[in-house]
Amino acid sequence: SARALNQFTAQRKSKEFVHEMSVTALSEDTFALMKIQGLSTTTYLFSYFIYTLQILLLAVVLAKPLASSDDPTIFDVPFRVDWYTQIGQFLAIILIVATSKDVVMPFRELSILWISNYSEWKKLLYQENLTPKQKINAWMLHVLLPNILQIVEGFAVFLASYIIILQSEDI
């Protein structure tokens, strides 16, 4: 899929959009591939496959502690840990929140590329002169769906990380 990556890089350079006097580019991830590729392309399907694998992996990570919990607390979270561990857990949670761009960036992109802002989000597509129904469909497939998937994945990663941090009994 090196060809798809090269194509993505070339398209990304041409897919920068201007918003409030600043140039913004799409992030370099599979969600961006979903935004610029057609629905029936191999690249779009590959991106969706990667997303599905990520969600399945996160489901396993989240399901394992629930299924094997012998402790009366959910996810086997220890109640009594030393204060070094508490400080480490607190700092780790702050770090997770500060670096969780998969939750924040989709909201930013949706605010810039809202459906009524056709002049900006049409730059993601190679199609011109779309009918109003085609515009709505294109926006839903290339802007809304990838951003919703990214939000879901971001929250799942945040939850899994949070649980793993709280389960630690020492640093």
BANUMI-550937 format. One record per atom (N, C-alpha, C, O): residue number from 1; residue in one letter; chain; atom name; x, y, z. Coordinates in steps of 0.2 Angstrom, whole numbers. Layout:
# BANUMI-550937
 resi resn chain name     X     Y     Z
  NUM    A     A   CA     X     Y     Z
...
This chain:
# BANUMI-550937
 resi resn chain name     X     Y     Z
    1    S     A    N     4    -6     0
    1    S     A   CA     0     0     0
    1    S     A    C     4     6     0
    1    S     A    O     2    12     2
    2    A     A    N    11     6    -2
    2    A     A   CA    15    11    -3
    2    A     A    C    13    16    -8
    2    A     A    O    13    22    -7
    3    R     A    N    10    14   -13
    3    R     A   CA     7    18   -18
    3    R     A    C     1    22   -15
    3    R     A    O     1    28   -17
    4    A     A    N    -3    19   -11
    4    A     A   CA    -8    23    -8
    4    A     A    C    -6    29    -3
    4    A     A    O    -8    34    -3
    5    L     A    N     0    27     0
    5    L     A   CA     3    32     5
    5    L     A    C     6    38     1
    5    L     A    O     5    43     3
    6    N     A    N     9    36    -5
    6    N     A   CA    12    41    -9
    6    N     A    C     6    46   -12
    6    N     A    O     7    52   -12
    7    Q     A    N     1    42   -14
    7    Q     A   CA    -5    46   -17
    7    Q     A    C    -8    51   -11
    7    Q     A    O    -9    56   -13
    8    F     A    N    -8    48    -5
    8    F     A   CA   -11    52     0
    8    F     A    C    -7    58     2
    8    F     A    O    -9    63     3
    9    T     A    N     0    57     2
    9    T     A   CA     4    62     3
    9    T     A    C     4    68    -2
    9    T     A    O     4    74     0
   10    A     A    N     3    66    -8
   10    A     A   CA     3    71   -14
   10    A     A    C    -4    74   -13
   10    A     A    O    -4    80   -14
   11    Q     A    N    -9    70   -12
   11    Q     A   CA   -16    73   -11
   11    Q     A    C   -16    78    -5
   11    Q     A    O   -20    83    -5
   12    R     A    N   -13    76     0
   12    R     A   CA   -13    80     7
   12    R     A    C   -10    87     5
   12    R     A    O   -13    92     8
   13    K     A    N    -5    87     1
   13    K     A   CA    -2    93     0
   13    K     A    C    -6    98    -4
   13    K     A    O    -6   104    -3
   14    S     A    N   -10    95    -8
   14    S     A   CA   -15    99   -12
   14    S     A    C   -22   100    -8
   14    S     A    O   -26   103   -11
   15    K     A    N   -23    97    -3
   15    K     A   CA   -29    97     1
   15    K     A    C   -29   101     7
   15    K     A    O   -33   101    12
   16    E     A    N   -24   106     7
   16    E     A   CA   -24   111    13
   16    E     A    C   -30   116    12
   16    E     A    O   -32   117     6
   17    F     A    N   -33   118    17
   17    F     A   CA   -38   122    17
   17    F     A    C   -37   128    21
   17    F     A    O   -34   128    26
   18    V     A    N   -40   134    19
   18    V     A   CA   -38   140    22
   18    V     A    C   -44   142    27
   18    V     A    O   -50   141    25
   19    H     A    N   -43   143    33
   19    H     A   CA   -48   145    38
   19    H     A    C   -45   151    42
   19    H     A    O   -40   150    46
   20    E     A    N   -49   156    42
   20    E     A   CA   -47   162    46
   20    E     A    C   -40   164    46
   20    E     A    O   -36   164    51
   21    M     A    N   -38   165    40
   21    M     A   CA   -31   167    38
   21    M     A    C   -25   163    40
   21    M     A    O   -20   165    40
   22    S     A    N   -27   156    41
   22    S     A   CA   -22   151    42
   22    S     A    C   -23   145    38
   22    S     A    O   -29   144    36
   23    V     A    N   -17   142    36
   23    V     A   CA   -18   136    32
   23    V     A    C   -18   130    37
   23    V     A    O   -14   129    41
   24    T     A    N   -23   126    36
   24    T     A   CA   -24   120    40
   24    T     A    C   -23   114    35
   24    T     A    O   -26   114    30
   25    A     A    N   -20   109    37
   25    A     A   CA   -19   102    33
   25    A     A    C   -22    97    37
   25    A     A    O   -23    97    43
   26    L     A    N   -25    92    33
   26    L     A   CA   -27    86    36
   26    L     A    C   -22    82    40
   26    L     A    O   -16    82    38
   27    S     A    N   -23    79    45
   27    S     A   CA   -18    75    49
   27    S     A    C   -17    69    45
   27    S     A    O   -20    67    40
   28    E     A    N   -11    66    46
   28    E     A   CA    -8    60    42
   28    E     A    C   -10    54    46
   28    E     A    O    -6    51    49
   29    D     A    N   -17    51    45
   29    D     A   CA   -19    45    48
   29    D     A    C   -24    42    43
   29    D     A    O   -26    45    38
   30    T     A    N   -27    36    45
   30    T     A   CA   -31    33    41
   30    T     A    C   -38    36    40
   30    T     A    O   -42    36    35
   31    F     A    N   -40    41    45
   31    F     A   CA   -46    44    44
   31    F     A    C   -45    50    39
   31    F     A    O   -50    51    36
   32    A     A    N   -39    53    38
   32    A     A   CA   -38    57    33
   32    A     A    C   -39    54    26
   32    A     A    O   -41    57    21
   33    L     A    N   -37    48    25
   33    L     A   CA   -37    44    19
   33    L     A    C   -45    43    18
   33    L     A    O   -47    43    12
   34    M     A    N   -49    42    23
   34    M     A   CA   -56    41    22
   34    M     A    C   -59    47    19
   34    M     A    O   -64    47    16
   35    K     A    N   -56    53    21
   35    K     A   CA   -59    60    19
   35    K     A    C   -58    61    12
   35    K     A    O   -62    65     9
   36    I     A    N   -52    59     9
   36    I     A   CA   -50    61     2
   36    I     A    C   -51    55    -3
   36    I     A    O   -51    57    -9
   37    Q     A    N   -53    49    -1
   37    Q     A   CA   -53    44    -6
   37    Q     A    C   -61    42    -7
   37    Q     A    O   -65    44    -2
   38    G     A    N   -62    40   -12
   38    G     A   CA   -69    37   -14
   38    G     A    C   -71    31   -10
   38    G     A    O   -67    28    -8
   39    L     A    N   -78    31    -9
   39    L     A   CA   -80    25    -4
   39    L     A    C   -78    18    -7
   39    L     A    O   -77    14    -3
   40    S     A    N   -78    17   -13
   40    S     A   CA   -77    10   -16
   40    S     A    C   -69     9   -17
   40    S     A    O   -68     4   -20
   41    T     A    N   -65    14   -16
   41    T     A   CA   -58    13   -17
   41    T     A    C   -55     8   -12
   41    T     A    O   -57     7    -6
   42    T     A    N   -49     5   -14
   42    T     A   CA   -46     0   -10
   42    T     A    C   -43     4    -3
   42    T     A    O   -43     2     2
   43    T     A    N   -41    10    -4
   43    T     A   CA   -38    14     1
   43    T     A    C   -43    16     6
   43    T     A    O   -42    15    12
   44    Y     A    N   -49    18     4
   44    Y     A   CA   -55    19     9
   44    Y     A    C   -57    12    13
   44    Y     A    O   -57    13    19
   45    L     A    N   -57     7     9
   45    L     A   CA   -59     1    12
   45    L     A    C   -53    -2    17
   45    L     A    O   -55    -4    23
   46    F     A    N   -47    -1    15
   46    F     A   CA   -41    -2    20
   46    F     A    C   -42     2    26
   46    F     A    O   -41     0    31
   47    S     A    N   -43     8    25
   47    S     A   CA   -44    13    31
   47    S     A    C   -49    11    36
   47    S     A    O   -48    11    42
   48    Y     A    N   -55     9    33
   48    Y     A   CA   -60     6    37
   48    Y     A    C   -59     0    40
   48    Y     A    O   -60    -2    46
   49    F     A    N   -55    -5    37
   49    F     A   CA   -52   -11    40
   49    F     A    C   -48   -10    46
   49    F     A    O   -48   -13    51
   50    I     A    N   -43    -5    45
   50    I     A   CA   -39    -3    51
   50    I     A    C   -43    -1    57
   50    I     A    O   -41    -2    62
   51    Y     A    N   -48     4    55
   51    Y     A   CA   -52     6    61
   51    Y     A    C   -56     0    64
   51    Y     A    O   -56     0    70
   52    T     A    N   -58    -4    60
   52    T     A   CA   -62   -10    63
   52    T     A    C   -57   -14    68
   52    T     A    O   -59   -16    73
   53    L     A    N   -51   -15    65
   53    L     A   CA   -46   -19    70
   53    L     A    C   -44   -15    76
   53    L     A    O   -44   -18    81
   54    Q     A    N   -44    -8    76
   54    Q     A   CA   -42    -4    82
   54    Q     A    C   -48    -5    87
   54    Q     A    O   -47    -6    93
   55    I     A    N   -54    -5    84
   55    I     A   CA   -60    -5    89
   55    I     A    C   -60   -12    92
   55    I     A    O   -62   -13    98
   56    L     A    N   -59   -17    88
   56    L     A   CA   -59   -24    91
   56    L     A    C   -54   -25    96
   56    L     A    O   -55   -28   101
   57    L     A    N   -48   -22    95
   57    L     A   CA   -42   -23   100
   57    L     A    C   -44   -19   106
   57    L     A    O   -43   -22   111
   58    L     A    N   -47   -13   105
   58    L     A   CA   -49    -9   111
   58    L     A    C   -55   -13   115
   58    L     A    O   -55   -13   121
   59    A     A    N   -59   -16   111
   59    A     A   CA   -65   -20   115
   59    A     A    C   -62   -26   119
   59    A     A    O   -64   -27   124
   60    V     A    N   -57   -29   116
   60    V     A   CA   -53   -35   120
   60    V     A    C   -50   -32   126
   60    V     A    O   -50   -35   131
   61    V     A    N   -46   -26   125
   61    V     A   CA   -43   -23   131
   61    V     A    C   -48   -21   136
   61    V     A    O   -47   -22   142
   62    L     A    N   -54   -19   134
   62    L     A   CA   -59   -17   139
   62    L     A    C   -63   -23   142
   62    L     A    O   -65   -22   148
   63    A     A    N   -64   -28   138
   63    A     A   CA   -68   -34   140
   63    A     A    C   -64   -38   145
   63    A     A    O   -67   -41   150
   64    K     A    N   -57   -39   144
   64    K     A   CA   -53   -43   148
   64    K     A    C   -54   -42   156
   64    K     A    O   -55   -46   160
   65    P     A    N   -53   -35   158
   65    P     A   CA   -53   -34   165
   65    P     A    C   -60   -35   168
   65    P     A    O   -61   -37   173
   66    L     A    N   -66   -34   164
   66    L     A   CA   -72   -35   166
   66    L     A    C   -74   -43   167
   66    L     A    O   -77   -45   172
   67    A     A    N   -71   -47   163
   67    A     A   CA   -73   -54   163
   67    A     A    C   -69   -57   168
   67    A     A    O   -71   -62   171
   68    S     A    N   -63   -55   170
   68    S     A   CA   -59   -59   175
   68    S     A    C   -58   -55   182
   68    S     A    O   -54   -57   186
   69    S     A    N   -63   -51   183
   69    S     A   CA   -63   -47   189
   69    S     A    C   -65   -52   195
   69    S     A    O   -71   -53   195
   70    D     A    N   -61   -53   200
   70    D     A   CA   -63   -57   206
   70    D     A    C   -63   -52   211
   70    D     A    O   -67   -54   217
   71    D     A    N   -61   -46   211
   71    D     A   CA   -61   -41   216
   71    D     A    C   -68   -38   215
   71    D     A    O   -71   -38   210
   72    P     A    N   -71   -36   221
   72    P     A   CA   -77   -32   221
   72    P     A    C   -78   -26   217
   72    P     A    O   -83   -23   216
   73    T     A    N   -72   -23   216
   73    T     A   CA   -72   -17   212
   73    T     A    C   -72   -18   204
   73    T     A    O   -69   -23   202
   74    I     A    N   -75   -14   201
   74    I     A   CA   -75   -15   193
   74    I     A    C   -68   -14   191
   74    I     A    O   -65    -9   193
   75    F     A    N   -66   -18   186
   75    F     A   CA   -59   -17   183
   75    F     A    C   -54   -18   188
   75    F     A    O   -48   -17   186
   76    D     A    N   -55   -21   193
   76    D     A   CA   -50   -23   198
   76    D     A    C   -45   -17   200
   76    D     A    O   -39   -17   201
   77    V     A    N   -49   -11   201
   77    V     A   CA   -45    -5   203
   77    V     A    C   -44    -6   211
   77    V     A    O   -48    -6   215
   78    P     A    N   -37    -5   212
   78    P     A   CA   -36    -6   219
   78    P     A    C   -37     1   223
   78    P     A    O   -37     6   220
   79    F     A    N   -40     0   229
   79    F     A   CA   -42     6   233
   79    F     A    C   -36     9   237
   79    F     A    O   -36    15   237
   80    R     A    N   -32     5   239
   80    R     A   CA   -26     7   243
   80    R     A    C   -20     7   239
   80    R     A    O   -17     1   238
   81    V     A    N   -17    12   237
   81    V     A   CA   -10    12   234
   81    V     A    C    -6    18   237
   81    V     A    O    -9    23   240
   82    D     A    N     0    18   237
   82    D     A   CA     4    23   240
   82    D     A    C     4    29   237
   82    D     A    O     1    30   231
   83    W     A    N     6    35   240
   83    W     A   CA     5    41   237
   83    W     A    C     9    42   231
   83    W     A    O     7    47   226
   84    Y     A    N    15    39   230
   84    Y     A   CA    19    39   224
   84    Y     A    C    15    37   218
   84    Y     A    O    15    40   212
   85    T     A    N    11    31   219
   85    T     A   CA     7    29   214
   85    T     A    C     1    33   212
   85    T     A    O    -1    34   206
   86    Q     A    N    -2    36   217
   86    Q     A   CA    -7    41   216
   86    Q     A    C    -5    47   212
   86    Q     A    O    -9    49   207
   87    I     A    N     1    49   214
   87    I     A   CA     3    55   210
   87    I     A    C     5    53   203
   87    I     A    O     3    57   198
   88    G     A    N     8    47   202
   88    G     A   CA     9    45   195
   88    G     A    C     3    44   191
   88    G     A    O     3    45   185
   89    Q     A    N    -2    41   194
   89    Q     A   CA    -9    40   191
   89    Q     A    C   -12    46   189
   89    Q     A    O   -14    47   183
   90    F     A    N   -12    51   193
   90    F     A   CA   -14    58   192
   90    F     A    C   -11    61   186
   90    F     A    O   -14    64   181
   91    L     A    N    -4    61   186
   91    L     A   CA     0    64   181
   91    L     A    C    -1    60   174
   91    L     A    O    -2    63   169
   92    A     A    N    -2    54   174
   92    A     A   CA    -3    50   168
   92    A     A    C   -10    51   165
   92    A     A    O   -11    52   159
   93    I     A    N   -15    52   169
   93    I     A   CA   -22    54   167
   93    I     A    C   -22    61   164
   93    I     A    O   -25    62   158
   94    I     A    N   -18    66   167
   94    I     A   CA   -17    72   164
   94    I     A    C   -14    72   157
   94    I     A    O   -16    75   152
   95    L     A    N    -9    68   157
   95    L     A   CA    -5    67   150
   95    L     A    C   -10    64   145
   95    L     A    O    -9    66   139
   96    I     A    N   -14    59   147
   96    I     A   CA   -18    56   142
   96    I     A    C   -23    61   139
   96    I     A    O   -24    62   133
   97    V     A    N   -26    65   144
   97    V     A   CA   -31    71   142
   97    V     A    C   -27    76   137
   97    V     A    O   -30    78   132
   98    A     A    N   -21    78   139
   98    A     A   CA   -17    83   135
   98    A     A    C   -15    80   128
   98    A     A    O   -15    84   123
   99    T     A    N   -14    74   127
   99    T     A   CA   -12    71   121
   99    T     A    C   -17    67   117
   99    T     A    O   -16    64   112
  100    S     A    N   -24    67   119
  100    S     A   CA   -29    64   116
  100    S     A    C   -32    68   110
  100    S     A    O   -37    70   110
  101    K     A    N   -28    69   105
  101    K     A   CA   -30    73    99
  101    K     A    C   -35    69    95
  101    K     A    O   -39    73    91
  102    D     A    N   -36    63    95
  102    D     A   CA   -42    59    92
  102    D     A    C   -48    61    94
  102    D     A    O   -53    59    91
  103    V     A    N   -49    64   100
  103    V     A   CA   -55    66   103
  103    V     A    C   -56    74   101
  103    V     A    O   -62    76    99
  104    V     A    N   -51    78   101
  104    V     A   CA   -52    85   100
  104    V     A    C   -52    87    92
  104    V     A    O   -56    91    90
  105    M     A    N   -47    84    89
  105    M     A   CA   -46    86    82
  105    M     A    C   -53    85    77
  105    M     A    O   -54    89    73
  106    P     A    N   -56    80    78
  106    P     A   CA   -63    79    74
  106    P     A    C   -68    85    75
  106    P     A    O   -71    87    70
  107    F     A    N   -68    87    81
  107    F     A   CA   -73    93    83
  107    F     A    C   -70    99    79
  107    F     A    O   -74   103    77
  108    R     A    N   -64   100    79
  108    R     A   CA   -61   106    76
  108    R     A    C   -62   105    68
  108    R     A    O   -64   110    65
  109    E     A    N   -61    99    65
  109    E     A   CA   -62    98    58
  109    E     A    C   -69    99    56
  109    E     A    O   -71   102    51
  110    L     A    N   -74    96    60
  110    L     A   CA   -81    97    59
  110    L     A    C   -83   104    59
  110    L     A    O   -87   107    56
  111    S     A    N   -80   108    64
  111    S     A   CA   -82   115    64
  111    S     A    C   -80   119    58
  111    S     A    O   -83   124    56
  112    I     A    N   -74   117    56
  112    I     A   CA   -71   121    50
  112    I     A    C   -75   118    43
  112    I     A    O   -76   122    39
  113    L     A    N   -76   112    43
  113    L     A   CA   -78   109    37
  113    L     A    C   -86   107    38
  113    L     A    O   -88   102    35
  114    W     A    N   -90   111    41
  114    W     A   CA   -97   110    42
  114    W     A    C  -100   110    35
  114    W     A    O   -98   113    30
  115    I     A    N  -106   107    35
  115    I     A   CA  -109   105    28
  115    I     A    C  -111   112    25
  115    I     A    O  -111   112    19
  116    S     A    N  -112   117    29
  116    S     A   CA  -114   124    25
  116    S     A    C  -108   127    23
  116    S     A    O  -108   132    19
  117    N     A    N  -102   125    24
  117    N     A   CA   -96   128    22
  117    N     A    C   -93   124    16
  117    N     A    O   -87   122    17
  118    Y     A    N   -97   123    11
  118    Y     A   CA   -95   119     5
  118    Y     A    C   -89   122     2
  118    Y     A    O   -85   118    -1
  119    S     A    N   -87   128     2
  119    S     A   CA   -81   131    -1
  119    S     A    C   -75   128     2
  119    S     A    O   -70   128    -1
  120    E     A    N   -75   126     8
  120    E     A   CA   -69   123    12
  120    E     A    C   -69   115    11
  120    E     A    O   -64   113     9
  121    W     A    N   -74   112    12
  121    W     A   CA   -74   105    12
  121    W     A    C   -74   102     5
  121    W     A    O   -72    96     4
  122    K     A    N   -76   106     0
  122    K     A   CA   -76   103    -7
  122    K     A    C   -69   102    -9
  122    K     A    O   -68    99   -14
  123    K     A    N   -64   105    -6
  123    K     A   CA   -57   104    -7
  123    K     A    C   -54    97    -6
  123    K     A    O   -49    95    -9
  124    L     A    N   -58    94    -2
  124    L     A   CA   -57    87    -1
  124    L     A    C   -58    82    -7
  124    L     A    O   -56    77    -7
  125    L     A    N   -63    84   -11
  125    L     A   CA   -65    80   -16
  125    L     A    C   -63    82   -23
  125    L     A    O   -60    88   -23
  126    Y     A    N   -63    78   -28
  126    Y     A   CA   -61    80   -34
  126    Y     A    C   -67    81   -39
  126    Y     A    O   -67    82   -45
  127    Q     A    N   -73    81   -36
  127    Q     A   CA   -79    82   -39
  127    Q     A    C   -81    89   -39
  127    Q     A    O   -81    93   -34
  128    E     A    N   -84    92   -45
  128    E     A   CA   -87    99   -45
  128    E     A    C   -94    98   -47
  128    E     A    O   -96    93   -49
  129    N     A    N   -98   103   -46
  129    N     A   CA  -104   104   -48
  129    N     A    C  -109    98   -46
  129    N     A    O  -112    95   -50
  130    L     A    N  -109    97   -39
  130    L     A   CA  -113    92   -36
  130    L     A    C  -120    95   -35
  130    L     A    O  -121   101   -34
  131    T     A    N  -125    91   -35
  131    T     A   CA  -132    93   -34
  131    T     A    C  -132    93   -26
  131    T     A    O  -128    91   -23
  132    P     A    N  -137    96   -24
  132    P     A   CA  -138    97   -16
  132    P     A    C  -138    90   -13
  132    P     A    O  -135    89    -7
  133    K     A    N  -141    85   -15
  133    K     A   CA  -141    78   -12
  133    K     A    C  -134    75   -13
  133    K     A    O  -132    72    -8
  134    Q     A    N  -131    76   -18
  134    Q     A   CA  -124    74   -19
  134    Q     A    C  -119    77   -14
  134    Q     A    O  -115    74   -11
  135    K     A    N  -120    83   -13
  135    K     A   CA  -116    87    -8
  135    K     A    C  -117    84    -1
  135    K     A    O  -112    83     3
  136    I     A    N  -123    83     1
  136    I     A   CA  -125    80     8
  136    I     A    C  -122    73     8
  136    I     A    O  -118    72    13
  137    N     A    N  -122    69     3
  137    N     A   CA  -119    62     3
  137    N     A    C  -112    63     4
  137    N     A    O  -109    59     8
  138    A     A    N  -109    67     0
  138    A     A   CA  -102    68     0
  138    A     A    C   -99    70     6
  138    A     A    O   -94    68     9
  139    W     A    N  -103    75     9
  139    W     A   CA  -101    78    16
  139    W     A    C  -101    72    21
  139    W     A    O   -97    71    25
  140    M     A    N  -107    68    21
  140    M     A   CA  -107    63    26
  140    M     A    C  -102    58    25
  140    M     A    O  -100    55    31
  141    L     A    N  -100    56    19
  141    L     A   CA   -95    51    18
  141    L     A    C   -88    53    19
  141    L     A    O   -84    49    22
  142    H     A    N   -87    59    18
  142    H     A   CA   -80    61    18
  142    H     A    C   -78    66    23
  142    H     A    O   -72    67    25
  143    V     A    N   -83    69    27
  143    V     A   CA   -82    73    33
  143    V     A    C   -85    70    39
  143    V     A    O   -81    69    44
  144    L     A    N   -91    69    39
  144    L     A   CA   -95    67    45
  144    L     A    C   -93    60    47
  144    L     A    O   -91    59    53
  145    L     A    N   -93    55    43
  145    L     A   CA   -92    48    45
  145    L     A    C   -85    47    48
  145    L     A    O   -84    44    53
  146    P     A    N   -79    49    44
  146    P     A   CA   -73    48    47
  146    P     A    C   -72    52    54
  146    P     A    O   -68    49    58
  147    N     A    N   -75    58    54
  147    N     A   CA   -74    61    61
  147    N     A    C   -77    58    66
  147    N     A    O   -75    58    72
  148    I     A    N   -83    55    65
  148    I     A   CA   -87    52    70
  148    I     A    C   -83    45    72
  148    I     A    O   -82    44    78
  149    L     A    N   -80    42    67
  149    L     A   CA   -76    36    69
  149    L     A    C   -70    38    73
  149    L     A    O   -68    34    77
  150    Q     A    N   -67    43    71
  150    Q     A   CA   -61    45    75
  150    Q     A    C   -63    47    82
  150    Q     A    O   -59    46    87
  151    I     A    N   -69    50    83
  151    I     A   CA   -71    52    90
  151    I     A    C   -72    46    94
  151    I     A    O   -70    45   100
  152    V     A    N   -76    41    91
  152    V     A   CA   -77    34    94
  152    V     A    C   -70    31    96
  152    V     A    O   -70    29   102
  153    E     A    N   -66    31    92
  153    E     A   CA   -59    28    93
  153    E     A    C   -56    31    98
  153    E     A    O   -52    28   103
  154    G     A    N   -56    38    98
  154    G     A   CA   -52    42   103
  154    G     A    C   -55    41   110
  154    G     A    O   -51    40   115
  155    F     A    N   -61    41   111
  155    F     A   CA   -64    40   117
  155    F     A    C   -63    32   120
  155    F     A    O   -62    31   126
  156    A     A    N   -63    28   115
  156    A     A   CA   -61    21   117
  156    A     A    C   -54    20   120
  156    A     A    O   -53    17   125
  157    V     A    N   -49    23   116
  157    V     A   CA   -42    23   118
  157    V     A    C   -42    27   125
  157    V     A    O   -38    25   129
  158    F     A    N   -45    32   126
  158    F     A   CA   -45    36   132
  158    F     A    C   -47    32   138
  158    F     A    O   -44    31   143
  159    L     A    N   -53    28   137
  159    L     A   CA   -56    24   142
  159    L     A    C   -51    18   144
  159    L     A    O   -50    17   149
  160    A     A    N   -48    15   139
  160    A     A   CA   -44     9   140
  160    A     A    C   -38    12   143
  160    A     A    O   -35     8   148
  161    S     A    N   -35    17   141
  161    S     A   CA   -29    20   145
  161    S     A    C   -30    22   152
  161    S     A    O   -27    20   157
  162    Y     A    N   -36    25   153
  162    Y     A   CA   -38    27   160
  162    Y     A    C   -39    21   164
  162    Y     A    O   -37    21   170
  163    I     A    N   -42    15   162
  163    I     A   CA   -43     9   166
  163    I     A    C   -36     6   167
  163    I     A    O   -35     4   173
  164    I     A    N   -32     6   162
  164    I     A   CA   -25     3   164
  164    I     A    C   -21     7   169
  164    I     A    O   -18     4   173
  165    I     A    N   -22    13   169
  165    I     A   CA   -18    17   174
  165    I     A    C   -21    16   180
  165    I     A    O   -17    15   185
  166    L     A    N   -28    16   181
  166    L     A   CA   -31    15   188
  166    L     A    C   -29     8   190
  166    L     A    O   -29     7   197
  167    Q     A    N   -28     3   186
  167    Q     A   CA   -27    -4   189
  167    Q     A    C   -20    -4   191
  167    Q     A    O   -18    -9   195
  168    S     A    N   -15     0   190
  168    S     A   CA    -9    -1   192
  168    S     A    C    -8     0   200
  168    S     A    O   -11     5   203
  169    E     A    N    -4    -4   203
  169    E     A   CA    -3    -4   210
  169    E     A    C     3    -1   212
  169    E     A    O     4     1   218
  170    D     A    N     8     0   208
  170    D     A   CA    14     4   209
  170    D     A    C    16     7   202
  170    D     A    O    13     5   197
  171    I     A    N    21    11   203
  171    I     A   CA    24    14   197
  171    I     A    C    30    10   194
  171    I     A    O    33    12   189
